[in-house]
Amino acid sequence: MNRHISHQFPALRLVMDGREKYRIVRTVIDAAETLISAWPSDDGEEYMVAVQTCLDGLYDIVPAQEVRAALIRAANEEQIPHFSLVR
């Protein structure tokens, strides 16, 4: 595993509840940190898939785009608004 590689994908802004209202996710690592430390619930089916997909992304088993798609599905499951950011 190459920990120094960020595995970037098109940035995604999540509108979260709590003290950190907006969270910008640009990498597989960002996605994993968001799911583990900032997610409102840890029992959804799409949430569990997204966590596993992040782990697979960190080990280069799946591409970063697949991690992003799994994160979006988990956000939809939790009704977390999200927006793609244009570079």
NUDO-826414 format. One record per residue (C-alpha): y, z, x; residue number from 1. Coordinates in pm, whole numbers, plus 50000, padded with zeros to 5 digits. Layout:
BEGIN
NODE north    up  east  nr
NODE     Y     Z     X NUM
...
REM end
This chain:
BEGIN
NODE north    up  east  nr
NODE 50000 50000 50000   1
NODE 50344 49907 50133   2
NODE 50565 50195 50021   3
NODE 50872 50037 50180   4
NODE 50859 49740 49940   5
NODE 51037 49804 49613   6
NODE 50868 49532 49402   7
NODE 51185 49435 49222   8
NODE 51212 49279 48880   9
NODE 51505 49191 48651  10
NODE 51693 49515 48586  11
NODE 51641 49691 48257  12
NODE 51875 49951 48107  13
NODE 51713 50213 47887  14
NODE 51922 50421 47647  15
NODE 51772 50768 47681  16
NODE 51841 51097 47507  17
NODE 51937 51395 47716  18
NODE 52173 51447 48006  19
NODE 52107 51105 48160  20
NODE 52208 50875 47873  21
NODE 52142 50545 48052  22
NODE 51869 50478 48300  23
NODE 51857 50154 48499  24
NODE 51513 50044 48612  25
NODE 51501 49779 48887  26
NODE 51171 49840 49062  27
NODE 50813 49948 49005  28
NODE 50902 50282 49163  29
NODE 51196 50324 48923  30
NODE 50964 50249 48632  31
NODE 50708 50505 48748  32
NODE 50973 50773 48801  33
NODE 51121 50704 48458  34
NODE 50785 50729 48283  35
NODE 50686 51047 48466  36
NODE 51013 51240 48473  37
NODE 51236 51111 48191  38
NODE 51007 50990 47913  39
NODE 51041 51175 47581  40
NODE 50668 51181 47504  41
NODE 50353 51151 47708  42
NODE 50098 51080 47438  43
NODE 50163 50722 47324  44
NODE 49908 50449 47381  45
NODE 50165 50210 47533  46
NODE 50297 50495 47746  47
NODE 49953 50551 47895  48
NODE 49911 50178 47959  49
NODE 50254 50165 48125  50
NODE 50172 50455 48358  51
NODE 49846 50288 48462  52
NODE 50024 49954 48506  53
NODE 50284 50123 48729  54
NODE 50008 50265 48946  55
NODE 49848 49922 48965  56
NODE 50188 49773 49053  57
NODE 50238 50024 49332  58
NODE 49904 49917 49480  59
NODE 49980 49545 49435  60
NODE 49703 49501 49177  61
NODE 49947 49363 48918  62
NODE 50283 49190 48967  63
NODE 50613 49369 48908  64
NODE 50681 49153 48600  65
NODE 50371 49299 48434  66
NODE 50501 49650 48506  67
NODE 50833 49559 48345  68
NODE 50658 49419 48036  69
NODE 50448 49737 48003  70
NODE 50762 49950 48032  71
NODE 50928 49749 47755  72
NODE 50624 49794 47528  73
NODE 50632 50170 47594  74
NODE 51004 50178 47518  75
NODE 50944 49993 47191  76
NODE 50671 50242 47103  77
NODE 50916 50532 47150  78
NODE 51202 50337 46988  79
NODE 51404 50359 47309  80
NODE 51673 50089 47306  81
NODE 51666 49867 47614  82
NODE 51873 49581 47750  83
NODE 51816 49332 48027  84
NODE 52094 49332 48282  85
NODE 52225 48999 48406  86
NODE 52271 48979 48780  87
REM end
